[in-house]
Amino acid sequence: MTEIEYFLCMTTSNSEEEVKRIKNIVLTKRLAACINVIRDVESTYHCRGEIKQEIEFIMLFKTKKYLLEKLKREVLVVHSYDIPEFIVLPITDGGLHYFNWIDREVLSEHEVND
């Protein structure tokens, strides 16, 4: 079985400024090749015994396995939520040209280990 190399990570925020800050940090450090932002997502959730609802942004990061921990750390350090969401999903199939593009745009494994 082939080891999965590519991943889609997700977090949410209710602040456009926070989204911009996270995008700038992650892309400047080349921890993801691409970040998609989906606006105006209605989130309903349990919090401290109540059901809450708010409008959020979803951020989707395309990255590689060896960058996951660094990406998670950078996002969670900046995030304002008490319990921020950070979910990692494996990408099990996709276009070879797209994967090659991700390889070129993120830090190389050699750069991470230096």
BAFILUM-554231 format. One record per residue (C-alpha): residue number from 1; x, y, z. Coordinates in steps of 0.1 Angstrom, whole numbers. Layout:
BEGIN
- num u v w
- NUM X Y Z
...
//
This chain:
BEGIN
- num u v w
- 1 0 0 0
- 2 13 34 -9
- 3 19 59 19
- 4 -3 90 15
- 5 17 121 9
- 6 -9 149 3
- 7 -34 162 28
- 8 -63 187 31
- 9 -64 205 64
- 10 -93 225 76
- 11 -100 252 103
- 12 -127 278 108
- 13 -127 313 121
- 14 -153 340 126
- 15 -129 368 119
- 16 -118 379 84
- 17 -87 396 99
- 18 -77 363 115
- 19 -82 345 83
- 20 -59 370 65
- 21 -33 367 93
- 22 -33 329 91
- 23 -31 329 53
- 24 -2 353 53
- 25 18 333 79
- 26 11 299 63
- 27 19 310 27
- 28 49 331 36
- 29 64 300 54
- 30 54 278 25
- 31 35 253 47
- 32 7 250 22
- 33 6 254 -16
- 34 -29 267 -16
- 35 -55 280 9
- 36 -92 282 -1
- 37 -115 303 20
- 38 -152 296 20
- 39 -172 326 34
- 40 -205 328 52
- 41 -207 293 65
- 42 -234 287 91
- 43 -219 268 121
- 44 -242 253 148
- 45 -225 236 178
- 46 -226 227 214
- 47 -206 250 238
- 48 -208 250 276
- 49 -242 235 277
- 50 -258 257 250
- 51 -264 253 213
- 52 -247 282 196
- 53 -248 295 160
- 54 -225 318 141
- 55 -213 327 107
- 56 -177 316 100
- 57 -151 312 73
- 58 -137 277 64
- 59 -101 276 55
- 60 -88 246 34
- 61 -51 241 32
- 62 -34 218 6
- 63 -1 204 20
- 64 22 174 24
- 65 26 149 52
- 66 59 162 65
- 67 45 197 69
- 68 14 188 89
- 69 28 194 124
- 70 44 227 115
- 71 12 239 98
- 72 -10 228 127
- 73 13 246 152
- 74 13 279 132
- 75 -24 279 128
- 76 -32 271 164
- 77 -7 297 178
- 78 -24 325 159
- 79 -60 312 163
- 80 -83 331 187
- 81 -107 303 196
- 82 -104 285 229
- 83 -108 252 211
- 84 -99 258 174
- 85 -108 232 149
- 86 -79 217 130
- 87 -88 186 109
- 88 -65 167 86
- 89 -79 146 58
- 90 -58 124 35
- 91 -60 131 -3
- 92 -61 95 -17
- 93 -63 104 -54
- 94 -60 134 -77
- 95 -43 149 -107
- 96 -6 142 -110
- 97 0 178 -124
- 98 -17 192 -93
- 99 4 171 -69
- 100 36 181 -88
- 101 25 217 -84
- 102 21 212 -46
- 103 56 197 -45
- 104 71 228 -61
- 105 52 253 -40
- 106 57 241 -4
- 107 89 238 16
- 108 109 207 6
- 109 114 180 31
- 110 151 189 32
- 111 143 226 40
- 112 120 215 69
- 113 147 193 85
- 114 174 220 83
//
